[in-house]
Amino acid sequence: MKKWMKYGAAAVMAAGMVLGGSMEALAAHLEDITARGTIRVGTTGDYRPMSYKDKETGKYEGFDAELAERLADSLHVKVEYVPTTWKTLTADTEAGKFDLALCGITRTFDRERVMSMSDGYLLFGKTILCRKGDAGKYKSIADINRPEVKVMVNPGAPNEKFTKAYLPHATLIIHEQTAEIPGLIAEGKADIMITETMEAKKYAKMDSRLADPLVNQPFTKNRFGALMQKGDQEFLNYVNFFLAELETNGTMKNMEQKYIG
C-alpha cells in the first residue's frame, strides 16, 4: 500500500508539473506578443467589407482590418498579417500560425468544438447576391433550390455548408477565389452567390450589375468572432474584454456605419 501511495504521489506531482508548465506557457502568450512587438493576425484578405487585401497597395482594409489595428494598439504592438485561406483556416489556427484570425469568421459550433471563438460582434445573416435583372426571380429558398439555378460559393466555409444543406437541388459551383465570385455572377458564369448580408450590400453598391434582393430578410442570423487556438483562456479573456469595450464606447457602432452602412 505504501509503495502504491509512493508511486501515486509521484504521478500526481509529475502531472502537476506538466499541467503547471502548460498553464505557464499559455499565460505567457500575451507576454510573448508584447515581447515580439507584433500580434500575428490570420486573414484570408478576400472578404469585403470585413478584410480585403488591395492588390495595388498590398494593404489590408475593411472592418476586421481596422479591428485588428485597434486590438494591436490596445496591446501597444503592431499588426503582422498572416495569409490563410478558408480551406486551411482551421488547420492554420490549430497549428498556431497566428495569434488569432480576423476576417469575417462566422461563429459556429463546429469551430467552437475544436478551437476557441471570441464573443460575437456584428449581427448578420446568409443572403444572396445576383444579377440586377434577375432580382425579381428570387424571393425565397424555394426559388433558388432548383437544378437550373447555378450557385457559386467559396470552399471550406459556412457558405458551402449552407448551400449543401438548404439548396441540395441547385447546381453547386465551387470557386477558390472568393473575391472573384461577385464579378463572375455579374458576367453570368453563375446565377447566385451565397454570402453574408454585409458582403452582399457592399458588392451591390460597388457593381451596378448586381443586386441583393433578400438582404433585409436573411435566411439565418449569426455573429462574427475572432478565432484562436483552444486552451488559452487568458488571451481569450483579453480579446473578449477588448470587444466589449468597443461595443460599450460606441466604436463598434461607428465602424459598422463606416464599413457597412
C-alpha positions, 0 to 999 in steps of 0.5 A, a space after each residue: 500500500 505504501 509503495 502504491 501511495 509512493 508511486 501515486 504521489 509521484 504521478 500526481 506531482 509529475 502531472 502537476 508539473 506538466 499541467 503547471 508548465 502548460 498553464 505557464 506557457 499559455 499565460 505567457 502568450 500575451 507576454 510573448 506578443 508584447 515581447 515580439 512587438 507584433 500580434 500575428 493576425 490570420 486573414 484570408 484578405 478576400 472578404 469585403 467589407 470585413 478584410 480585403 487585401 488591395 492588390 495595388 497597395 498590398 494593404 489590408 482594409 475593411 472592418 476586421 482590418 481596422 479591428 485588428 489595428 485597434 486590438 494591436 494598439 490596445 496591446 501597444 504592438 503592431 499588426 503582422 498579417 498572416 495569409 490563410 485561406 478558408 480551406 486551411 483556416 482551421 488547420 492554420 489556427 490549430 497549428 498556431 500560425 497566428 495569434 488569432 484570425 480576423 476576417 469575417 469568421 462566422 461563429 459556429 459550433 463546429 469551430 467552437 468544438 475544436 478551437 476557441 471563438 471570441 464573443 460575437 460582434 456584428 449581427 448578420 445573416 446568409 443572403 444572396 447576391 445576383 444579377 440586377 435583372 434577375 432580382 425579381 426571380 428570387 424571393 425565397 429558398 424555394 426559388 433558388 433550390 432548383 437544378 437550373 439555378 447555378 450557385 457559386 460559393 467559396 470552399 471550406 466555409 459556412 457558405 458551402 455548408 449552407 448551400 449543401 444543406 438548404 439548396 441540395 437541388 441547385 447546381 453547386 459551383 465551387 470557386 477558390 477565389 472568393 473575391 472573384 465570385 461577385 464579378 463572375 455572377 455579374 458576367 453570368 458564369 453563375 446565377 447566385 452567390 451565397 454570402 453574408 448580408 454585409 458582403 452582399 450590400 457592399 458588392 451591390 453598391 460597388 457593381 451596378 450589375 448586381 443586386 441583393 434582393 433578400 438582404 433585409 430578410 436573411 435566411 439565418 442570423 449569426 455573429 462574427 468572432 475572432 478565432 484562436 487556438 483552444 486552451 488559452 483562456 487568458 488571451 481569450 479573456 483579453 480579446 473578449 474584454 477588448 470587444 466589449 469595450 468597443 461595443 460599450 464606447 460606441 466604436 463598434 457602432 461607428 465602424 459598422 456605419 463606416 464599413 457597412 452602412 
